[in-house]
Amino acid sequence: MEPRTAIFRMLVGEVMAPSPPSLPSSAPMAEVARIMAESGASGVVLTDPDGRPQGIITEHDIARRVLFQAAAETPASQIMTRPLRVIAQTEYLYQAIAIMRRTGLRHMPVVDPAGRLSGMLDLDVTLGMASRTLMDQIDSLTQDSDVAGLAQIKQAQATLADQLLQDNLPAPEIQALLSNINLDIYRRVVDGAIDAMAAEGLGPPPVGFSVIVMGSGGRGESFLFPDQDNGFILEDYPDDRHTEIDAWFIDLGERMTRDLDAIGLPLCKGFVMATNPLWRKTLSQWKAQISLWSRKRGTTMLRLCDIFFDFRSAWGRADLADDLRRHVVETARGNHMFLREMFEDDQDHGPAIGWFGRFITMKESDAAGYKGYLNLKHSGTLPLVEAMRLLCLREGFAINPTLERLQALEERGVLAKDEADYLRGAYRHISHLLLRQQITDFQVGRPVTNYVHPRSLTRREADMLKDSFEAIRRLRDRMRGEFTGDVLQ
């Protein structure tokens, strides 16, 4: 029996119907009518020369706008309904349901990663997969795009995460869903800010750009309330336009970060946000910055790399982010001194396990009020995340999610099968404990943190956690020899 929340992890591509009839938008209406009659379809999608949907003509359009009004040779482009709302096959199904319900669409074309028509989504079919309770949950996650509506979405994430955890969905899959909900919040905030700036006479974006998120959001591994780690990659522009263009993006950054904070994605205490010029650059400037970081190394530079290297595009020109990703990989791969120093800088983030398999818990000086707790981010997931990132940079893999990195390293033979299995289990177990604790903290009104007390674990969970820490420690001990030449005695 499928868990009651299964719909929240289904992708559009899993449930879409086959591609409907399609024709070039230049096709005559006579051809459109013929295709509809022969196929029995209720509509035809019109595409550009590359197969990307441009519009649609339905039976209703034929009856209302064509019969007795348009000649048979009339191009379909003059009759079709546009702009056409489409959805990517990689989007979550619940988002598609919400869009179709809000806009009154009964059908929505589905596109592949290249934007080509790949299928059709039927609202009646998708609604048949969702109970009334699930529809209420979908509504709670797809509120209006103003700050108040998006804040409700942010709060609803904790309830959804709890239900998914109760349905035994692995924590990393829940994290991926939470990350995608946050990306949707980013998209809607940026859209709203751009519309507001246009309405105020500030004009549209002066150049193409990508909003990027970094850290856990960039890896698709967010927990409940991650803070903001974001930046802008701008299309290159002439130097003499810098004052004008940068002023526009400063304004956008201030609006975006302010609204995200009000919604429930707190401002970054380290100021890793697009309002900081360090994180707002053209593509060429970013490439020069990465090259500089790799040459002039120091503690500050290395930690900036740690923050930056897990990024993904949240809005806009994804090709800019893809281009920069390739540059990062090319710069780091084979730069042994840079990779060594990154490893040495990460050594403070070891797993919280000491002699005789005892947990290393926090002191009062580490965080007031949390003496005796474990920080399952800094001494749990982070050491493994950093190790996977470093190994993938060495191998030249442009992959972000930790478990996908682990899989790629296993397939290349960098990790043995048993080692990869232990590490995979370690990541899932630590993430599960951390997410469960955050949900509990939220439900009882405590601050949501990364702290878990060993006494809150069952004996089996504690034993598994110790095994997880040991697996991570063994990996990092091996990496020490590979990256620095130091061998533990």
Long-range contacts (C-beta under 8 A, 24 or more apart in sequence): 3-164, 3-167, 3-168, 3-169, 4-131, 4-133, 4-134, 4-163, 4-167, 5-134, 5-137, 5-160, 5-163, 5-164, 5-167, 5-169, 6-167, 7-93, 7-94, 7-129, 7-130, 7-134, 7-138, 8-92, 8-94, 8-137, 8-160, 8-164, 8-177, 9-92, 9-164, 9-169, 9-173, 9-177, 10-92, 10-93, 10-94, 10-129, 11-89, 11-90, 11-91, 11-92, 11-93, 12-87, 12-88, 12-89, 12-90, 12-91, 12-92, 12-93, 12-96, 12-110, 12-121, 13-89, 13-90, 13-110, 13-118, 13-119, 14-93, 15-93, 15-121, 15-125, 15-126, 15-129, 16-89, 16-110, 16-118, 16-119, 16-120, 16-121, 17-119, 17-120, 17-121, 17-122, 17-125, 18-119, 18-120, 19-45, 19-117, 19-118, 19-119, 19-120, 20-44, 20-45, 20-107, 20-109, 20-117, 20-120, 21-45, 22-46, 22-47, 22-51, 22-53, 22-117, 23-47, 23-76, 24-48, 24-49, 25-54, 25-55, 25-75, 25-76, 25-77, 25-80, 26-75, 26-76, 26-77, 27-75, 27-76, 28-72, 28-73, 28-74, 28-75, 28-76, 29-66, 29-70, 29-71, 29-72, 29-73, 29-74, 29-75, 29-76, 29-79, 30-72, 30-73, 31-76, 32-57, 32-62, 32-76, 32-79, 33-62, 33-66, 33-72, 36-62, 43-107, 44-76, 45-84, 45-109, 45-117, 45-120, 46-76, 46-77, 46-80, 47-116, 47-117, 50-114, 50-115, 50-116, 51-116, 51-117, 52-111, 52-114, 52-115, 52-116, 52-117, 53-84, 53-86, 53-109, 53-111, 53-117, 54-80, 54-82, 54-84, 55-80, 55-81, 55-82, 55-83, 55-84, 56-80, 56-81, 56-82, 56-84, 56-109, 57-81, 84-109, 86-110, 86-111, 87-111, 87-121, 88-112, 88-113, 89-118, 89-119, 92-177, 92-180, 93-126, 93-129, 94-130, 94-138, 94-141, 94-142, 95-142, 95-184, 96-121, 96-126, 97-123, 97-126, 97-127, 97-130, 97-135, 97-138, 98-138, 98-139, 98-141, 98-142, 99-142, 100-126, 102-142, 137-163, 141-181, 145-188, 145-189, 145-191, 145-192, 146-192, 147-259, 147-262, 147-263, 150-185, 150-188, 150-189, 150-259, 150-263, 151-262, 151-263, 151-264, 153-181, 153-185, 153-263, 154-185, 154-225, 154-263, 154-264, 154-265, 155-264, 157-181, 157-224, 158-224, 158-438, 158-439, 158-442, 158-443, 161-224, 161-435, 161-439, 162-439, 162-443, 165-432, 165-435, 165-436, 165-439, 170-428, 170-432, 171-428, 171-431, 171-432, 171-434, 171-435, 172-221, 172-401, 172-402, 172-403, 172-427, 172-428, 172-431, 174-435, 175-216, 175-220, 175-221, 175-222, 175-223, 175-431, 175-435, 176-220, 176-221, 176-401, 178-222, 178-223, 178-224, 179-216, 179-217, 179-219, 179-220, 179-221, 179-222, 180-220, 182-213, 182-217, 182-222, 182-226, 182-265, 183-213, 183-217, 183-314, 185-260, 185-263, 185-265, 186-211, 186-213, 186-230, 186-256, 186-260, 186-314, 186-315, 187-314, 187-315, 189-256, 189-259, 189-260, 189-263, 190-252, 190-256, 190-314, 190-315, 190-316, 191-315, 192-259, 193-252, 193-255, 193-256, 193-259, 194-252, 196-255, 197-248, 197-251, 197-252, 197-255, 202-248, 202-251, 203-248, 205-248, 205-252, 206-237, 206-241, 206-244, 206-245, 206-248, 207-234, 207-235, 207-236, 207-237, 207-245, 208-234, 208-235, 208-316, 208-317, 208-320, 209-233, 209-234, 209-235, 209-249, 209-316, 209-317, 209-320, 210-313, 210-314, 210-315, 210-316, 210-317, 210-318, 210-320, 210-321, 211-256, 211-274, 211-313, 211-314, 211-315, 211-316, 212-311, 212-312, 212-313, 212-314, 212-321, 213-311, 213-312, 213-314, 214-272, 214-307, 214-308, 214-310, 214-311, 215-272, 215-307, 215-310, 216-310, 217-312, 217-314, 218-310, 218-311, 218-312, 218-400, 219-310, 219-312, 219-385, 219-400, 219-401, 219-402, 220-312, 220-400, 220-401, 221-381, 221-385, 221-401, 221-402, 221-431, 223-434, 223-435, 223-438, 223-448, 223-450, 224-435, 224-438, 224-439, 224-442, 224-448, 225-264, 225-265, 225-266, 225-438, 225-448, 226-265, 227-265, 227-266, 227-267, 227-268, 227-269, 228-257, 228-260, 228-261, 228-265, 228-266, 228-267, 228-268, 228-272, 228-273, 229-268, 229-272, 229-273, 229-307, 230-256, 230-257, 230-272, 230-273, 230-274, 230-279, 230-314, 231-272, 231-273, 231-274, 231-279, 231-280, 231-281, 231-308, 231-311, 232-274, 232-279, 232-280, 232-281, 233-281, 233-282, 233-283, 233-286, 233-317, 233-320, 233-321, 233-324, 234-280, 234-281, 234-282, 234-283, 234-320, 235-282, 235-283, 235-317, 235-320, 236-282, 236-283, 236-284, 237-282, 246-277, 246-280, 249-274, 249-280, 250-275, 250-280, 253-280, 270-307, 272-307, 278-304, 283-320, 283-323, 283-324, 286-324, 286-327, 287-324, 287-327, 290-324, 290-327, 290-328, 290-331, 291-331, 294-331, 294-332, 294-335, 294-338, 297-337, 297-338, 297-341, 299-345, 302-341, 302-342, 302-345, 303-345, 305-342, 306-342, 306-345, 306-346, 306-386, 309-389, 309-393, 310-385, 310-389, 310-400, 311-400, 312-400, 325-398, 326-398, 328-393, 328-398, 329-393, 329-396, 329-397, 329-398, 330-396, 332-393, 332-394, 333-393, 333-394, 333-395, 333-396, 336-483, 339-390, 339-393, 339-394, 339-483, 340-483, 340-484, 342-390, 342-393, 343-390, 343-479, 343-480, 343-483, 343-484, 344-483, 344-484, 346-383, 346-386, 346-387, 346-390, 347-476, 349-378, 349-379, 349-382, 349-383, 349-386, 350-379, 350-383, 350-473, 350-476, 351-379, 351-380, 351-383, 351-468, 351-469, 351-470, 351-472, 351-473, 351-476, 352-379, 352-380, 352-469, 353-466, 353-469, 353-470, 353-473, 357-466, 357-470, 359-454, 359-462, 359-465, 359-466, 361-454, 362-451, 367-451, 370-449, 370-451, 372-453, 372-454, 373-451, 373-452, 373-453, 374-451, 374-452, 374-453, 374-454, 375-450, 375-451, 376-430, 376-433, 376-434, 376-437, 376-450, 376-451, 376-452, 377-434, 377-450, 378-450, 380-430, 380-434, 380-468, 380-469, 381-427, 381-430, 381-431, 381-434, 383-472, 383-476, 384-423, 384-426, 384-427, 384-430, 384-472, 384-475, 387-472, 387-475, 387-476, 387-479, 390-479, 390-483, 391-479, 402-427, 403-427, 419-471, 419-474, 419-475, 422-467, 422-468, 422-471, 423-471, 423-472, 423-475, 425-464, 425-468, 425-471, 426-467, 426-468, 426-469, 426-471, 426-472, 427-468, 429-461, 429-464, 429-465, 429-468, 430-465, 430-468, 433-457, 433-461, 433-465
